[in-house]
């Protein structure tokens, strides 16, 4: 399985009496494109932080790519996340004064890749940027000087640089018009197929579900949202 959650709960340490996440059982199969739908305030960000190992659940079992994240020590958890999970953020989270190459290199650095992988990094980055149709001349400029579309594609390249087995896309189309949104999702699905990467796409926009194999409604999964 890609993701398995069993009896998972989460409450913020500052308010242990208020449960934010309560999931009895949730499983996602590999080799499928998954769409997770949830309105604002439904716990999407908290759930993604649990799945990606940014935070540990208050209780329960979290298994991603056959690894028990709830059992890993922090340094092993950080390494697992860097090596196996790519993340595309809504606001890109690029370092504005660095160029495209340096932003992408950072993701590889945190994955603690082998010397061989590091030696081939420049070619891998070039190949990804070419696949994403990013102008190579622009890649030497600070990303703050690039268009939103270029920054978005650099964010995608960064997510793919470590050849992740799972890609999480967190509301990446919320600021795009319909044509740009459709082109982005088509491109993302193509890249995941080319790189043999599982996709978990998260949004509040239910109209996107036709692009994916499976749809998961968070308000049906998260019992903490039930009245």
C-alpha positions in Angstrom: 0.0 0.0 0.0 1.0 3.6 -0.5 -0.5 5.0 2.7 -2.2 3.2 5.6 -3.6 5.0 8.7 -5.1 3.0 11.6 -6.7 4.5 14.7 -4.8 7.8 14.1 -5.6 10.8 16.2 -4.0 14.2 16.6 -4.4 17.0 19.1 -2.2 20.1 19.3 0.1 19.8 22.4 -1.3 23.2 23.5 -4.9 22.0 23.5 -4.9 18.2 24.1 -8.6 18.2 24.8 -9.5 19.2 21.2 -8.9 16.4 18.7 -8.2 17.7 15.2 -7.7 14.4 13.4 -9.5 11.1 14.2 -9.2 8.5 11.4 -10.2 4.9 12.1 -8.9 3.3 8.9 -7.7 4.9 5.6 -5.7 3.2 2.9 -4.4 4.4 -0.5 -3.2 2.0 -3.1 -0.1 2.4 -5.1 -0.1 3.1 -8.9 -3.1 5.3 -8.6 -3.7 9.1 -8.8 -5.5 10.1 -5.6 -7.6 13.3 -5.0 -8.2 14.4 -1.4 -11.0 16.9 -1.1 -11.7 19.0 2.0 -12.9 22.5 2.7 -10.9 25.0 4.7 -10.6 24.0 8.3 -11.3 20.3 7.7 -7.8 19.3 8.8 -6.1 18.9 5.4 -2.9 20.5 6.4 -2.6 18.6 9.6 -3.3 15.3 7.8 -0.7 16.0 5.2 1.8 16.9 7.9 1.1 13.5 9.5 1.4 11.6 6.2 4.7 13.3 5.3 6.2 12.8 8.8 6.4 16.5 9.7 4.4 15.8 12.8 3.7 12.5 14.6 0.2 11.5 15.6 -1.0 11.7 19.1 -1.9 8.0 18.8 -2.2 5.4 16.0 -0.3 3.8 13.2 1.0 5.7 10.2 2.5 3.6 7.4 3.8 5.2 4.2 5.5 3.1 1.5 5.7 0.2 4.0 7.5 2.3 6.6 6.1 3.0 10.1 6.5 6.8 10.4 5.1 6.9 13.9 8.0 4.6 15.0 10.9 6.4 13.4 13.3 8.6 15.3 13.4 12.2 14.1 16.6 12.0 12.1 15.5 8.9 10.3 12.1 10.4 9.7 13.6 13.5 8.1 15.8 11.4 5.8 12.9 9.1 4.8 10.8 12.2 3.9 13.6 13.8 1.9 14.3 10.6 0.0 10.8 9.3 -0.7 8.3 12.2 -0.6 8.2 15.1 -3.0 6.0 18.1 -2.0 4.5 20.9 -4.2 3.3 23.8 -2.0 0.6 26.3 -2.8 3.0 29.2 -2.5 6.0 27.3 -3.9 8.2 27.9 -0.8 11.3 28.7 -2.9 14.1 30.7 -1.4 13.7 34.0 -3.3 17.4 35.1 -3.6 18.6 31.8 -4.9 18.4 30.7 -8.5 16.6 27.6 -9.8 19.6 25.4 -9.6 20.4 26.3 -6.0 16.8 25.9 -4.9 16.6 22.4 -6.4 20.1 21.4 -5.1 18.9 22.2 -1.6 16.3 19.4 -1.8 19.0 17.0 -2.9 21.3 18.1 -0.1 18.6 17.4 2.6 18.1 13.9 1.1 21.8 13.0 1.8 22.1 11.4 -1.6 25.1 9.3 -2.6 28.1 10.9 -4.2 27.1 9.4 -7.6 23.7 11.0 -7.4 25.2 14.3 -6.3 27.7 14.2 -9.2 24.8 13.7 -11.7 22.7 16.3 -10.0 23.3 19.1 -12.6 22.3 16.9 -15.5 19.2 15.6 -13.6 18.2 19.2 -12.9 18.8 20.2 -16.5 16.7 17.2 -17.7 13.8 18.1 -15.4 13.8 21.7 -16.3 13.9 20.8 -20.0 11.0 18.4 -19.4 9.1 21.2 -17.7 9.9 23.6 -20.6 11.8 26.1 -18.3 14.1 28.5 -20.1 17.6 27.5 -19.0 18.9 31.1 -19.3 16.3 32.1 -16.6 17.6 29.5 -14.2 20.7 31.6 -13.3 18.5 34.4 -12.1 17.1 34.7 -8.5 13.7 33.0 -8.6 12.1 36.2 -7.2 12.8 37.7 -10.7 10.9 35.0 -12.5 7.2 34.7 -13.4 4.7 32.8 -11.2 4.5 30.1 -13.9 8.3 29.7 -14.0 8.5 29.5 -10.2 5.7 26.9 -10.1 7.7 24.7 -12.6 10.9 25.1 -10.6 8.9 24.0 -7.5 7.8 20.9 -9.5 11.4 20.2 -10.5 12.5 20.5 -6.9 9.8 18.0 -5.8 11.0 15.4 -8.4 14.8 15.8 -8.0 15.1 12.9 -5.5 12.9 10.6 -7.6 10.2 10.4 -4.9 7.9 7.4 -4.7 5.1 9.7 -3.4 4.3 13.2 -4.6 2.0 15.4 -2.4 0.5 18.5 -4.2 -1.1 20.8 -1.6 -3.6 23.2 -3.2 -1.2 24.0 -6.1 -3.9 25.3 -8.5 -5.8 27.6 -6.1 -4.5 30.8 -7.7 -4.7 29.6 -11.3 -7.3 30.3 -13.9 -9.1 27.4 -15.5 -6.8 27.0 -18.6 -3.6 27.2 -16.5 -5.1 24.9 -13.9 -6.0 22.2 -16.5 -2.6 22.5 -18.1 -0.9 22.2 -14.8 -2.7 19.0 -13.7 -2.2 17.4 -17.1 1.5 18.1 -16.9 1.7 16.8 -13.3 -0.1 13.6 -14.2 2.3 13.1 -17.2 5.4 13.6 -15.0 4.1 11.2 -12.4 3.6 8.6 -15.1 7.0 9.2 -16.6 8.8 9.0 -13.2 6.7 6.2 -11.8 5.6 8.4 -8.9 2.4 8.0 -6.9 0.3 11.2 -6.6 -1.8 12.6 -3.7 -3.4 15.8 -4.9 -5.2 17.9 -2.3 -7.7 20.6 -3.0 -11.0 22.2 -1.8 -12.2 22.3 -5.5 -14.3 19.2 -6.2 -14.4 20.0 -9.9 -10.9 18.6 -10.2 -11.8 15.0 -9.3 -12.2 13.9 -12.9 -8.4 14.1 -13.4 -7.8 11.4 -10.8 -8.4 7.7 -10.3 -9.7 7.9 -6.7 -11.4 10.6 -4.7 -11.3 10.8 -0.9 -13.5 13.2 1.0 -11.8 14.2 4.2 -15.1 15.0 6.0 -16.0 11.3 5.5 -12.6 10.1 6.7 -11.9 12.4 9.6 -14.3 11.5 12.4 -13.2 14.6 14.4 -15.3 16.7 11.9 -18.5 14.8 12.7 -21.1 16.5 14.8 
